[in-house]
Every structure is written in C-alpha cells, then in structure tokens.
Amino acid sequence: MTLDSAHTTSSLEPARGRPRNLKTHEAILEAARTLLRNEGESRFSIEKLASSARVSKASVYRRWPTKGALLIELYMEGFTEVIREDARSFQDEVKRYLLATVERLKDPLWRSILCSLMVEGQYDPITDQLLRDRVVSPRRAAGLALLVKAEKSRQIPKGLDHELILDLLFGPLWYRLLFGHGPIDEDFVERLLLQVNPILFPEQVPATSPRI
C-alpha cells in the first residue's frame, strides 16, 4: 500500500466506494478507547480491536490503513489546540500554548498514544506522514507565522533563527515525553521559559550591577 492510496482509504480523508456504516465506525472507535484505557497502548492491536468491536479486521483497515492512523484519529479527537498566529502577544501565547499542551499530557493515555506514534512513525511511512501533517506541521506553521509577526511588531529581535527557536521551545517537551526523565508540568514550563526568554526578550533581562 502506498502513502497516497492510504490517504484515500484512511478515515482522515474522504472515503471512496460505498458509504461507511457510521454505527460501525463509532463502535470501532469506542472499542479502541476502551481497550487503550483498560490495557494500555503496548497491548493494543488491530486483532484485539476487531474482536472487541465485533467486526472483521478488514472493516478496521478499510477505515484506517495502519494502527498509527487509528491512533492519530483518537489523539486528535476534540483537540484543535494550535498556536494562535493572530495572538497579540507572542510571549503570552507561547506560555498559554505550552501550558495547554502540558494539561493534555497529564492524561497517561494521551502520553502513551503520542509516544507510540513516534515509535510507529520510525518504520511506518504512513504514520510518519500523518503525524507530521496532523500533529506537528500545523503547530509549527502557526508558530512560525507568530514569530514573523512578533519580529515585525518588534516584540522579539530581528535576525533570530525562527525554526531553531521553535525547536528550543518544544524540543525539551518531546525529550521529556519520550525518555520520561523529568516531569512535564507547570513548573517545567516556567523553568523552560526562564531559560529561553533572555534570547527572545533581551530587553526584559535585568541589568546586573557592576562588581566593585
């Protein structure tokens, strides 16, 4: 199966052929949510899902070409939070978005799904593409737009590497998510911004008194 054909059969794109049975579609999603909550992502499989939803594996694969495609749909349910590129304050918006992300990741299920998607994407090109298109790219695009606006309005200095700034802001979050070596909480956001803000807002850094 190619990536292009996967997009046409995935529930993330309009389906071809006969219309889907919406009752079956929701039954599969509900069974997936229950399995993930009860058994965790590591024991989740299409075989178990089909059995739990009382459908054939073919019914699942007609809607989602891979396990990763299904997990992405579940992860994105009700989650439209992106960086607001029209926000008036770059500083306030970055903090708001980071805190909103932390709040969502307090749920162990979402953390587990997101980690799994990162793993699946390493060997499954369909999952990798969908993860970039649905989760990563929209947020980076909005972040870049907000950085450009902040530079034009002189909220941040000119000449900053905007791509790298986004990596500095969100890289630590992904690192902690994948390796679990430290908490992802409000204190983490405050400490992260304390380190990054002097680069973005040098005029706010208090001058130190000369040593006598």
N, C-alpha and C positions, 0 to 999 in steps of 0.2 A: 504493500500500500504506500503510495506516495503522499507527501505532505499536502499537495494540492487536493488529491482525492479525499484525504482525511478531513480537510476543512469542509468539504461539501457534505460529508456524512456526519460530522460532529454536530452535537446539539448547539454548538457555539455558532453555527452558520445555518441558513435556511436549508431544510432537507429537500431532496428530490424524490420523485416517486410518490407512492401513496401517502396520504396524510398520516401523521403519527396518532396513535391512541394516547391521548393526553392522560387518561387514567392510568395506563401502564407506565407512562413516563414518570408521573409523580410517585407511583408505587415504587419504582426503582430508586428514585432519589430518597424517598423516606426510608427504604430498607438500607440504603447506603449510610444515611445519617445514623440510624440505629446501630448498625454494625460498627461504625467508626467510634461511636460513643462507648459501646459495650466492650469491644475487643481491641480497639486501637488500630492505628494505620498499618502497623507492621504485619498484622494478621489478616488484613483486608485483601480480598481477592475477587475477581470477577465471578469465579465459580461460586464462592460463598454468597455473593450478592445475588446472582441469578436464582440460587436456591431459596434465599430468604424472601426475595420478591415474587417467587413462584412464576418466573419467566425463563425463557431459554437464554443461553449466553448470546445467541445471535440477536435477540431483542435488545440486549445491552449494547452490543457492538454496533448495531445499526444507529444508535444514538451517540455513542462515544467510541471512537476508534481505538482508544487506549485507556488504561486505568488512569493515567495522568490527566487526560482530557476530562474525565468524570470528576476527578478531584479538583481541578481548576474551576469547574462549574459550581461545585459545592462551596469552594472557598470564596468565590465571588458573589454568592447569594447575599443580597442585601448590602453588599459592600461596594459603594460607589465613591468612597472617600479618596479624593486626589488632592494634590496641592492646588490651591485656587490661584491660578495665574493672574487673576484680576484683583487679588488682595492688595490693599493699600500699603500695608507694612510688611516688608519681606521678613523682618526679624520676628514679628508676631506670628506670621503664617507658618514659618518653618517650625517654630516651637509648637504651635497648635497641631500641625500635621504629625510631628514626631510623637506627641502625647496621645493623639488619636490612634496611631499605629501601636503604641505600647499597650493601650487599653484593649485593643482587639487581641493582641498576642498574649494577654493574660489567660485566655482560654486555651487549655492544653491541646484541645482538638485542632484549633487553627494553627497552632505552632507545629503540631505533628504533621498536618497536611502540607504546610509550607516547606518544612524540611524534606518531606518525601518528594515533593515536586522538584526540589533542587537536585535530589539524587536521581529521580527518574529522567530528568532532563539531560543528564550526562550521557545516557546511552539511548534515549528515545528522542529522535529529532522532532516528532510531532509535539510531545510535551514541552520540549525546549522552546519551540516556536510559539506555542500557545502561552507559555509562561511569560515570554518576552512581550508578546502582543497584548495580553490581557492584564498582566500584573505590573511588569516593570516599565515598559515603554510609555504608557500614558502618564505615569507619575514623573518620569524623567523629563518628558516633553514639557509638562506643566511647570516643573521646577526650573528648567532652562528658560522658559518664557518669563517666569517671575524674576529670575536673575537678570535677564536683559532689561526688564522694566526697572528693577531696582538700580541697575547701573545708570540708566538714562535719567532716573529721578535723583541720582546722587545719594542713594541710600547706602551703596557699597562703592568701594574704589573701582576705578577703571582698570582694565588690564588683567583682571583675575581670570584664571582658567575655570570656566563655569562647569565643564564636565568633571573636572577634578574636585571642585567644591562639592558637587553632589555626592561624589564618592566619599569625601571626608565626612559628610553629614550622615550618609546612610550605610556606608561600609561597616562601621562599628556595630550597627544594629544587626546586620546579616551575620557578622562574625560571631556575635554572642548567640544568635539564633541557632547557628549550625554547630557550634562547639560547646555551648552551654557552660562556659567557664565563669560567667558572671550574670547577674540578674538583668532583666530588661524591665525597668520600672521608671517611675517619675524621676527618681534620684539619678538614674543613668542619663536621662535626657538633660537634666540640669548640668551634670558634670561634663557631658559632651559639648553642650553649647558654651560652657565656660572656656573650653579649650579652642573652639572654632571661632567664637565671636571676635577675638582680637584680630583675626585675619579679615573678617568681613566688616567689622566696625571699629577700625583702629582709633577713630576719634573718641570712642567711648572708653578707651583704656585709660585709667587714671594715671597721671604722671607721677613717677616716683621722685621723692625728694633726694637731691644730691647728698651723698655721704660726706660728712665733714671729717 
